């Protein structure tokens, strides 16, 4: 299976759904006079933009090692995830601002127009399609071990969940009467808060990896356990780990009998490297330093 082609396929499918939805949502939001639906449409537009980002950066991250990139180009995929988080953050702030301004206007006595039923149908369509794309994308993200596809999958789900809030807000504004039209901008604020939460999570993970954040504790514990399982290898220590795109980088020290020959010590270190590579994938970067005990 060609990893990059699979990532492109998943992203293009999600992008096609986003184009259909963002056009329908903008039309429904404008014709249906719904701030919540327009906010949802902006969210779908950000989805489409991030699909393009994923395609561009995955193409770069798939390049092999070269003279100026000894560890490959995997960090570009992490950078794509970070840009997605940043794009979501900008979208969230804009939606929150517009929603709050409408609520303030309503509180000051301004009458808000009730949204139309077209906006309600657009929200329902968004829930169904985006949840389906999320499930398809998250399965592929796990198969491909791609942080960018995973980030994009959660972007699809955030759109589906925000559309639920949009559906409730628009439905309440339509069916509960004029005094409840404020539910529409309230729904847009709920959408904004949800998008903000998702963006912070993506930024935290993306920036963490770009800043050489260590792998989770359970993964590091497993690495030490695997290394110590090799006969004649004692006390693996000074473990250093990080992510390079969808691969791991692992460096550790091990203790061995000082009377072993250089070749024997080298072969044991290679055995540790091979075991870790088998466990975490061929692209895993492993360095083992041998110390005499």
N, C-alpha and C positions, 0 to 999 in steps of 0.2 A: 504493500500500500504506500503510495507516494504521499507523504505527510502534508507537504505544501498544497498539493492539488486537492486533498480532502478538506483542508482549511479554507481554500478558496471556494470550494463547492458549498460548504456550510454557510460561509459568509455571504455568498451571492444569493442563496435561497432566502436568508434573512433579509438581505438588502431589497430583494424583489417585493417581499411582504411589506417592508417599511415604505417603499415608494407608493404602493397601492394605498396603504393606510394613511400616510401623511397627506396625500392629495385628497382623499375622501374626508379626513378629519378637518382639514382646513376649510373645505367647501361646507361641511356640516356645521363647523363652528361659526363661520361667517354668516351663512344663510340661517342657521338656527340660533344666532345671537347668543352663543354660549362661551363665556370666558374659560370655563373648565375644559371644553372641547378644544379650544384654540391652544390652551396649555398642553393638552394631550398631543395635539398636532406638532407642537414645537418639540415635544419629547420624541416623537417618531422621527422628526427631522434630524435630531441629534443622533438617533439610532443609525440613520442612513449615513450620516457623516462618519460615525465611528466604524461602520462597515468598510468604508473606503480606507480609513486609517489602518484597519487590521490587514486588508489586502496588501497595501503598500509596505507595511512594516514586516509582515511575515515573509514577503518576497526577499527583503533585505536580510532578515534573521536566518533564512535558509541557506545563505551563502557559506561556503566552506571557510576554514581558516586561511588567512593570508599573512603576508609579511607584517602588516600593521595591526592584525587582530589574532594574536596567538591563541586566544580562547574562543575563537569564532565570533559570530554576530548575534548570538542569542539574546543579548541585552536589548536589542531593538524590539523584540516582542514584548518585553517588560515595559519598555518605553511606550509602546502602543497602549498597553493597559493603563498606564499613568495618564496619557493624553485623554483616553476615554473618561477616566475619572474626573479630570479637569473640565472636560466639555460638559459633563453632567452637572458639575458644581455651578458652572456659569448658567446653565439652563435653569437649575433649581432656584438660584438667586433671582433671576428675571421673573419666573413664575410666582414666586413668593411676593415679590414687590407689587406686581400687577394685581394679584389677588387681594392683598392687604389694602391697597388703594381703593378697590371697589367696595370692600367691606366698610372701610371708613366713610366712603361716600354714602353708602346705604344707612349707616348709623347717623349721618348728618341730615337725613331726610330725603336723600335722592332716591327716586323710584327706579328699580332695576327691572329691565324687561325679562320676561320669562323665556327660557330657551325653547326651541322647537323640538319636535319628536325626531327629526332627522339626526340631531346631535345624539339623542338617546340610542338610536340604532347604530350609529357610528361607534359609540362606546362599547356596545355589546359585541359588535364585529371585532373590535380591537382586542377585547378580552379573549375571545375564542382563538383568533389567529396568533396572537403573541404568546399565549400560553403553549400552543402547539409548537411554535418555533423555539421556545425556551427548552422544552423537553428534547426536541431533536438536537439542539445545539449543545446542551449540557452532556448528553450521552457521547457526542462526538468529541467534546472537550476532554472527557475522561479517557476515551480511547486514544486520542492524539497527545494527551498530556500537554495541552496548550493553555497557558494562562490568558492569552489574548482571547481565544475562543470562549474560555470560561467567563471572562469579564463581559464579553459581548452577550453570552447567554443570560447572565444576570441582568444585563441591560434590557434584554427582551422581557424578562420576567418583571422587572420594575415597571415597564410600560403596561404589561398585563394587569398588575396589581393596582397601578395608578388609575387604569381605566375602570376598575371596579369602583374606586372612590368617585370617579367622574360620573359613572352610571348612576350611582346613588344620589349624588348631588343634583344632576340634571333631572333625574326622575322626581326627586322631591320638589324641585323648583317648578316642574310642570304640573304635577298632580296635587300638590298641597295648597295651591293658590298664590295670589300676588304677594302676600306678606312673607312667603317663604322663598322668594326668588334669590335671596341672599345665599341660599344653599349652593348655588352654582359657583360663585367666587370662593366660598368656603371649601368646596370640593377642589378647586384649583390650588388652594393653599395646602390642602392635604397631599395633593399630588407633588407639590413643590417640596414639602417636608420629606416625603418618601424618597424622592430623587436625591435630595441633599444627603440623606443617610447612606444611600447606595454609593454616591460619589466619594464620600469620606472613606468608606471601606476600601474602595478600589485605589484611592490615592495612598492610603496607609500601606497597603500591600505592595503597590508598585514602587513607591518611594523607598520602602523598606528593602526591596530586592535591589534597587539601583544603588542603595547605600550599603550594600554587602551585608544585609541582615542574615543572621544564622538560620539554618533550617530548624523546624520545630523540635522541641525537646525529645519527643518520642522517636523521631527519625534519627537524631544523634545517638540516642540510647541504643537503637537497633544497630547502627553502624559500629559502635564499640563492641556490642555483643557478637556481631558477625566476625569482626577482626580477631577477637579473643577465642573464637571457636576453632581457629587454625592451630594445629598441633605445633608446640614449641614457641608460639607467640604469646607473650605475657604483657599485661598491663598497658593496653593501648591508651594513649593519653595525648594531651595537647591537640585535641581535635578542633579543626577549623572547617566550617562549612559555609556554603552560600549557593544561591541559584544563579545559573547563567541561562536565561531564557527558560526553556522547558527541561534543562539538564541540571544536574547537581555537580558541584565542585567540592571535593573532599580531600583534606590534608590531615594526616595524623602521624604520631610517633608510636613505635612499638619497642618492647624490650625482648631481646633474644640472648641466648647463651653466647658469651663472648668468645668461646673456644670454637665456634662454628667457622667454617671457611667462608670467605667472601662470596663464593658462588652459592653456597648453601643458604646464607643469609639473604642473598639477592633472590633466590628462587622462592623463599618463604614470603618475602615482601611482594613478589609478583603474584603469589597465590592469594594474598590478601586483596591485592588490586583486582585480580580476576573475579573473586567472589563478590566484591562490591559492585563491579561493573555488571555482573550477571543479575544482581539484585535491582540495581537502579537504572540499567540501560546502557547501551553501547556508547552513548554520548557522554557518559559520566567521566569527569576529570578526577583522577585519583593519584595522590602522591603519598607514598609511605616512607618515612624516615626510620631507619633501624638504629637502635642504641644497644650497646652491650650491657648485660646485667651482672 
